[in-house]
Amino acid sequence: MDKGIMERINNASFFLEIGKPLAKAKTIKDTLEVLMYQIGTIFQPMNWSLLLKDPKSGDMIFTIVVGANKEKLEGVRIPKGEGIAGHILNTGDSLIVENVEEDKRFSMRMDESTGFKTKSIIGVPLKTDDKIFGVIELINKISGHNFTQFELTLLSTIAEYAAIAIERSYYNQALKKIALTDSLTGLKNRNSFERTLNNRVEMLKRYGVISSLLIIDIKDFKQINSKYGHTDADKVLREFALMLRNMLRAVDEIFRYSGDKFTVIMPQTSLDKAEQAKLRILTKLTSEAFLDGKVNINVTVGIRLIDEETTKEILNFVNKKNPLSPSSISQDADVERMESNLKPLLDEENISEDMVEQRKVRYKDVMLAGDYTHYSKNDHGHITVKKLSMKGIDFEIMRQQHKIEPDDILDVTFTLDDSKRSLIKRRVRIDAVKDKYIVAQFYNPPPYDKNLGFYFMA
């Protein structure tokens, strides 16, 4: 283990340093990303993964993967009880395997699918109240040495801290979801509508991003209630909500703010585009039947461009016509079943994150001066960074001869051409080498990087 890391561990404040970032994380995704970043920094493995248990099948799912070929592993399932991770999940015991070729519990399936060569492993369970909900697994060390018993003990202690932090973020997020979600349709509710509407006004003020609003009211819904009863009427509302989800874009946010009243906030959408969405909804309803074909519905659809005045008018109208009642926030006893609900909540976060990622610039063409040092070979020199993203870089070496090969680990530094001339230091893993041109991914990028983040926003 790195000398600097050992000095930190021997310091009494070491676990306080670990605990603070975990305590500050607000969501499950944030908590897991902070955890995996700290593991990479402390143990410096070649690959490391967090697997969550599927409570229905007992399978393990690669939920967060860091390192080479991670795209091939993310989301992959390991059948119940298979491999080192399966053994840890079944027994609840932490485990160290110095040489996997000599251990019958090791499964070759992951290596065969990724082309990776596993040599040594340490793994620990994630558990709370004696219920195991996941496994952290580290494979191979950058140094080439085997993992030690001391490192296993240290990882087990960190996993205990992490399980508490994951549980806290889970309950915070689950309760927040209950407060902001309509329990009948699964759409966002009144509380969420007001927050989102105000956020879109802020986006307009700060960045000039326009948004449009659809206000949808089902006509004569009381007659459906009277004729078919509340249970079937609720089913009509659920089917209508599903129709809206299927018709509108992934970035459009749909809300049920009252019994038979819905709104849709459409980011980066002009009134003309909103009018087109309105026509699609009205056209769809001419041929759509609900409740097994027994019910046809008509709606009115109003359109407004979101600005400060519009927001005040809408919120005044909504609050006057539909005052909040204590029952608007439902209580869900199932929230206590963290083992069952942790993965679905995390999946929802990832879907939202993917929407944001799709709007980001993947790579930025740059010309940035820097240097590299080979982690294990006596090789160093100057580089010019040609492409840059939050996940990696492409760079060119200034001299013809070098010792860099795919899968090597390098330390690189380069200076941004921003107003602060920010110095970026990263460890990278080499993906491809073509003469002097190198493609690399960041080995263990921090979850939050203000310098690069602001650089890409500029």
Residue pairs with C-beta under 8 A, 6 or more apart in sequence:
1 42
1 43
1 44
1 148
1 150
1 151
2 44
5 41
5 42
8 14
8 17
9 154
15 157
15 161
18 38
18 158
18 161
19 161
19 165
21 34
21 38
22 31
22 34
22 35
22 161
22 162
22 165
23 165
23 168
25 31
25 33
25 34
25 165
25 169
26 169
26 172
27 169
27 173
27 349
28 166
28 169
28 170
28 173
28 342
28 345
28 346
28 349
29 346
29 349
29 350
29 353
30 169
30 447
31 162
31 165
31 166
31 169
32 50
32 63
32 64
32 166
32 346
33 64
33 447
34 447
35 50
35 136
35 158
35 162
35 165
35 166
36 48
36 50
36 64
36 66
37 444
37 445
37 446
37 447
38 158
39 45
39 48
39 136
39 138
39 155
39 158
40 48
40 66
40 443
40 444
41 444
42 154
42 158
43 138
43 141
43 147
43 151
43 155
44 141
44 142
44 143
45 67
45 138
45 139
45 140
45 141
45 142
46 67
46 68
46 139
46 140
46 141
46 142
47 65
47 66
47 67
47 68
47 70
47 116
47 138
47 139
47 140
48 65
48 66
48 67
48 136
48 137
48 138
48 139
49 62
49 63
49 64
49 65
49 66
49 73
49 136
49 137
49 139
50 63
50 64
50 65
50 126
50 134
50 135
50 136
50 137
51 60
51 61
51 62
51 63
51 78
51 85
51 134
51 135
51 136
51 137
52 60
52 61
52 63
52 133
52 134
52 342
52 343
52 346
53 59
53 60
53 61
53 89
53 132
53 133
53 134
53 339
54 60
54 61
54 77
54 343
55 337
55 339
55 340
57 77
57 80
58 80
58 81
59 77
59 78
59 79
59 80
60 77
60 78
60 80
60 82
60 85
60 86
60 89
60 135
61 75
61 76
61 77
61 78
61 343
62 73
62 74
62 75
62 76
62 77
62 78
63 74
63 134
63 343
63 346
64 74
65 73
65 74
66 444
67 139
67 429
68 114
68 116
68 407
68 429
69 114
69 115
69 116
72 113
72 114
73 110
73 114
76 110
76 113
78 85
78 86
78 107
78 109
78 110
79 86
80 86
81 87
81 89
81 90
82 107
82 109
83 105
83 106
83 107
83 109
83 110
84 95
84 97
84 100
84 103
84 105
84 106
84 107
84 121
84 123
84 137
85 123
85 135
85 137
86 107
87 93
87 95
87 105
88 94
88 95
88 123
88 124
88 125
88 135
88 137
89 125
89 132
89 135
92 125
92 127
92 130
92 132
93 125
94 122
94 123
94 124
94 125
94 152
94 155
94 156
94 159
95 121
95 122
95 123
95 124
95 152
96 120
96 121
96 122
96 147
96 148
96 149
96 151
96 152
97 103
97 105
97 106
97 120
97 121
97 122
98 120
98 146
98 147
99 119
99 120
99 146
100 106
100 118
100 119
100 120
100 121
106 118
106 121
110 116
110 118
111 117
111 118
116 139
117 140
118 139
118 140
119 139
119 140
119 146
120 139
120 140
120 141
120 146
120 147
121 137
121 138
121 139
121 147
122 137
122 138
122 147
122 151
122 152
122 155
123 135
123 136
123 137
123 138
124 135
124 136
124 152
124 155
124 156
124 159
125 132
125 134
125 135
125 159
126 132
126 133
126 134
126 135
126 136
126 159
126 162
126 163
126 166
127 133
127 163
128 163
128 164
128 166
128 167
128 338
131 338
131 339
133 338
133 339
133 342
136 155
136 159
136 162
138 147
138 155
141 147
142 375
142 376
142 409
144 376
166 342
167 338
170 338
170 341
170 342
170 345
171 335
171 338
173 345
173 349
174 332
174 335
174 341
174 345
175 335
177 345
178 329
178 330
178 331
178 332
178 335
179 191
179 329
180 188
180 189
180 191
180 192
180 195
181 187
181 188
181 189
181 192
182 188
182 189
182 255
182 256
183 330
183 332
184 234
184 237
184 238
184 256
185 237
185 238
185 241
185 256
186 238
186 241
187 241
187 254
187 255
187 256
187 262
188 196
188 253
188 254
188 255
188 256
189 255
189 256
189 257
189 328
190 255
190 257
190 258
190 318
190 322
190 324
190 328
191 324
191 328
191 329
192 255
193 255
193 257
193 263
193 265
193 318
194 315
194 318
196 253
196 255
196 265
197 213
197 265
197 306
197 311
197 314
197 315
198 311
200 209
200 211
200 265
200 267
200 306
201 306
201 307
201 308
201 311
203 209
203 211
203 267
204 210
204 211
204 306
204 307
205 308
209 267
209 268
210 268
210 269
210 270
210 305
210 306
211 265
211 266
211 267
211 268
211 269
211 305
211 306
212 265
212 266
212 269
212 270
212 271
212 273
212 274
212 303
212 304
212 305
212 306
213 263
213 264
213 265
213 266
213 274
213 303
213 304
213 305
213 306
213 310
213 314
214 263
214 264
214 266
214 274
214 277
214 278
214 281
214 301
214 302
214 303
215 261
215 262
215 263
215 301
215 302
215 303
215 304
215 314
216 244
216 261
216 262
216 263
216 264
216 281
216 299
216 300
216 301
216 302
217 260
217 261
217 262
217 299
217 300
218 240
218 260
218 261
218 297
218 298
218 299
219 297
219 298
219 299
219 300
220 298
221 233
221 259
221 260
221 297
224 232
224 233
224 236
224 295
224 297
225 233
228 236
228 291
228 294
228 295
232 291
235 290
235 291
236 290
236 291
236 295
236 297
237 256
237 260
239 290
239 291
240 262
240 290
240 297
241 254
241 256
241 262
243 284
243 288
244 254
244 262
244 264
244 281
245 254
247 280
247 281
247 284
248 254
248 264
248 266
248 277
249 266
250 355
251 266
251 267
251 268
251 355
252 264
252 265
252 266
252 267
252 277
253 264
253 265
253 267
254 262
254 263
254 264
255 262
255 263
255 264
255 265
256 262
257 263
257 318
257 322
258 318
258 321
258 322
261 322
264 277
265 306
266 273
266 274
266 277
269 277
270 305
271 303
271 305
274 303
275 303
278 301
278 303
281 299
281 301
282 299
282 301
285 296
285 297
285 298
285 299
288 296
289 295
289 296
290 296
290 297
304 310
304 314
334 340
334 341
335 341
360 390
360 456
361 389
361 456
362 389
363 387
363 388
363 389
363 394
364 387
364 388
364 389
364 455
364 456
365 386
365 387
366 385
366 386
366 387
366 388
366 417
367 384
367 385
367 386
367 417
368 384
368 385
368 388
368 414
368 415
368 416
368 417
369 382
369 383
369 384
369 385
369 414
369 415
370 382
370 383
370 384
370 385
370 395
370 412
370 413
370 414
370 415
371 380
371 381
371 382
371 383
371 412
371 413
371 414
372 380
372 381
372 383
372 395
372 397
372 410
372 411
372 412
373 379
373 380
373 410
373 411
373 412
374 380
374 403
374 404
374 408
374 410
375 408
375 409
375 410
375 411
375 427
376 408
376 409
377 403
377 408
378 403
379 402
379 403
379 404
381 397
381 398
381 399
381 402
382 397
382 398
382 399
383 395
383 396
383 397
383 398
383 412
383 414
383 438
384 395
384 396
384 398
385 393
385 394
385 395
385 414
386 394
386 395
386 396
386 437
387 393
387 394
388 394
388 452
390 445
390 449
390 452
390 453
390 456
391 441
391 442
391 445
392 428
392 431
392 439
392 440
392 441
392 442
393 412
393 414
393 426
393 428
393 440
393 442
394 437
394 438
394 439
394 440
395 412
395 414
395 437
395 438
395 440
396 436
396 437
396 438
397 404
397 436
397 438
398 436
399 436
400 436
402 436
404 410
404 430
404 433
404 438
405 430
405 433
406 430
406 431
406 432
406 433
407 429
407 430
408 429
408 430
409 427
409 428
409 429
409 430
409 443
410 427
410 428
410 430
410 440
411 425
411 426
411 427
411 428
412 425
412 426
412 427
412 428
412 440
413 423
413 424
413 425
413 426
414 423
414 424
415 421
415 422
415 423
415 424
416 422
416 423
416 424
416 451
416 452
416 455
418 451
418 454
418 455
418 458
420 451
422 451
422 455
424 451
424 452
426 442
426 443
426 445
427 442
427 443
427 444
428 440
428 441
428 442
428 443
429 440
429 441
429 442
429 443
430 438
430 439
430 440
431 439
431 440
431 441
432 438
432 439
433 439
